[in-house]
Amino acid sequence: MRKFIFILIIVIFPTACIEKTGYYNAGENRIISLICDITWAKDIIYNDNGSTYQEIYQFNRDGTFQRLIITTSNNGAENTGTLNGQWSFYDPAFNTIYFGNKHYWDIDKLNEKKFAFYDRSGEFGEIGMSRTYKEMTPYSKNK
């Protein structure tokens, strides 16, 4: 009986410690594809002085992203600024993106036409935690 238990422990224990690395199931691949294969943009913001502001995001499968900010003045002059950063999934269900420094996007809706999320700063239960609902659509230069 002792020999049987010993063999059982040797067979079961190593398989229980195997961590998933290097592959994703179909659902996870779909989420990654929707985030990374589409360039996402927030709606253009029109300021009182006639200028506009827009943020455009390109996420990469290697865990990096680029945020392009396009500001157009009221006389038509366009300025761009770029921010590069890193991202990862915060939870095993791929429902939250983590940018570091307690900055999260809690995904509400993600499909080919809409990326809606709660832009969260801080941890749940912390004093001062804030969440703002935001939406993005696929980027089109003609918007």
C-alpha positions in Angstrom: 0.0 0.0 0.0 2.8 2.4 0.8 4.4 1.7 -2.5 1.1 2.5 -4.3 0.8 5.9 -2.4 4.4 6.7 -3.2 3.9 6.0 -6.9 0.6 8.0 -6.9 2.4 11.0 -5.4 5.2 10.9 -7.9 2.8 10.7 -10.8 0.2 13.3 -9.6 2.4 15.9 -7.9 4.5 17.0 -10.9 1.5 17.3 -13.1 -0.3 19.5 -10.6 2.6 22.0 -10.6 2.8 22.5 -14.4 2.2 26.1 -15.3 0.7 27.1 -18.7 3.4 28.7 -20.8 3.6 29.5 -24.5 0.1 28.8 -25.7 -3.4 30.1 -25.4 -6.8 28.5 -26.0 -9.2 29.8 -28.7 -11.0 32.2 -26.4 -7.7 33.8 -25.2 -6.4 34.0 -28.7 -9.5 35.8 -29.8 -9.2 38.4 -27.0 -5.5 38.9 -27.8 -6.4 39.3 -31.5 -9.1 41.8 -30.8 -6.8 43.9 -28.7 -3.6 43.7 -30.9 -4.8 43.3 -34.4 -7.0 46.5 -34.4 -5.7 50.0 -33.9 -8.1 51.5 -31.4 -9.0 55.2 -31.0 -11.0 57.3 -28.6 -13.5 59.8 -30.0 -12.1 63.1 -31.0 -12.5 65.8 -28.3 -13.5 69.2 -29.5 -12.2 72.1 -27.3 -13.9 75.5 -26.9 -11.1 77.2 -28.8 -11.7 75.0 -31.9 -8.8 72.6 -31.5 -9.2 68.8 -31.3 -7.5 66.1 -29.4 -7.5 62.3 -30.1 -5.7 59.3 -28.6 -4.9 56.3 -30.7 -3.7 53.0 -29.3 -1.7 50.1 -31.0 -1.2 47.1 -28.7 1.4 44.5 -29.6 1.5 40.8 -28.8 4.9 41.2 -27.1 3.3 43.2 -24.3 4.2 46.7 -25.5 1.9 49.4 -26.8 2.1 52.8 -28.4 -0.3 55.7 -27.6 -0.4 58.4 -30.3 -1.9 61.7 -29.3 -2.9 64.0 -32.2 -3.7 67.6 -31.4 -5.0 69.8 -34.1 -5.1 73.6 -33.5 -8.0 75.8 -34.6 -5.8 76.9 -37.6 -5.3 73.3 -38.7 -1.7 72.8 -37.5 -1.3 69.2 -36.3 1.0 68.1 -33.5 1.6 64.5 -32.5 3.1 62.9 -29.4 3.9 59.3 -28.8 4.0 57.4 -25.5 5.4 53.8 -25.5 4.6 51.5 -22.6 4.0 47.9 -21.5 0.8 46.0 -20.8 -0.2 42.6 -19.6 -3.3 40.8 -18.6 -3.9 41.1 -14.8 -6.3 38.1 -14.4 -6.4 34.6 -15.8 -9.7 35.3 -17.5 -8.1 38.1 -19.6 -10.7 40.6 -18.3 -8.3 43.3 -17.1 -5.3 44.9 -18.7 -2.6 46.1 -16.3 -0.2 49.0 -17.3 1.8 49.2 -14.0 1.6 51.7 -11.2 -1.9 50.6 -10.2 -3.4 51.5 -13.6 -5.9 49.1 -15.0 -8.5 48.8 -17.8 -11.4 46.6 -16.6 -12.8 45.3 -19.9 -16.6 45.7 -20.2 -17.1 45.0 -24.0 -14.6 43.9 -26.6 -15.5 43.1 -30.2 -14.5 44.2 -33.7 -16.4 47.4 -33.4 -16.0 48.5 -29.7 -13.5 48.3 -26.9 -15.3 49.5 -23.8 -13.6 49.5 -20.4 -13.4 51.1 -17.0 -10.1 53.1 -16.7 -9.2 52.4 -13.1 -6.5 54.0 -11.0 -5.9 52.1 -7.7 -6.9 48.8 -6.2 -10.5 47.9 -5.3 -11.2 48.9 -1.7 -8.5 51.5 -1.6 -9.4 55.0 -0.6 -8.9 57.2 -3.6 -9.5 54.5 -6.2 -11.2 55.9 -9.3 -12.9 54.3 -12.3 -14.0 56.1 -15.5 -16.0 54.4 -18.3 -14.4 54.8 -21.7 -15.0 53.5 -25.2 -12.8 53.1 -28.3 -13.6 52.2 -31.9 -11.3 51.0 -34.7 -9.2 53.9 -35.9 -10.0 55.5 -39.2 -8.0 58.5 -40.4 -11.2 59.8 -42.1 -13.1 60.3 -38.9 
